[in-house]
Amino acid sequence: MNRNPIIILLFILLISTTGVNAQQIIAHRGYWKTEGSAQNSIAALMKADSIAVFGSEVDIWLSSDGVPVVNHDATVMLNGEKITVEETPLSTLRQVKLSNGETLPTVEEYLDAFTACNRTRLIIEFKTHSGKEREEELVRKVIKMVHERGLQEKVEYIAFGIHFVLLVRQLDPQAAVYYLNGDLSPGVLSAMGAAGSDYHYNVIYRRPEWVQAAHDLGQKVNVWTVNRPEDIGKMINLKVDFITTDEPLLVKEILQQQ
Ligand code: MG
């Protein structure tokens, strides 16, 4: 076979510069540490896309009247009063303003905005609710919304509950779903059909061998929320696949120095 040596050389150069083990960055709650942004805002999603990170993470809940909404905490402040997201109807939640002035977004709005993103993926975290039925309703509704918009190739899921992982596997077998709770080995996660782990970085400090074990099983390793330069460097050296961070530009810079 007549293989062009220049093409082969270019290919080798490409591999060596991009690095086979190069880590990918996931902006935790979007890219929010920048002007005009706020955690879990639509602006944070668009800003994550603008800096071309691998993924933008977002946390979601079900309102009391069954509408998927975006928020991290179980509660939000409205007119000086703490209200519980899953016990509050959408009409009330819509009065909540994020720190950048945005109205607390619905998941539909978030996904509509995401259709305009062409660089970042969306990493959706299903929050743990007071009952499994409501959690199941949330997962069913969101997977349907993702499919209706043809976004399934660009969306991944994460959750602390094993039942969430199993439910996503059942409803959308092609979807990548990662487990957050830090207590299951790569072998168990692989048997469950998870795409991999998404653990606090302290878990990987304690069990660094889980990275290789995961890779041997074709699994990926994500770590959160890695913000300090020394931890970012150590996670890179431990060859995790994804770094979830509040400091996406800092991680980018450290990766470029490696
Ligand atoms: Mg989260």
Residues whose N, C-alpha, C, O or C-beta is under 5 A from the ligand:
A	BS01	MG	D59 E125
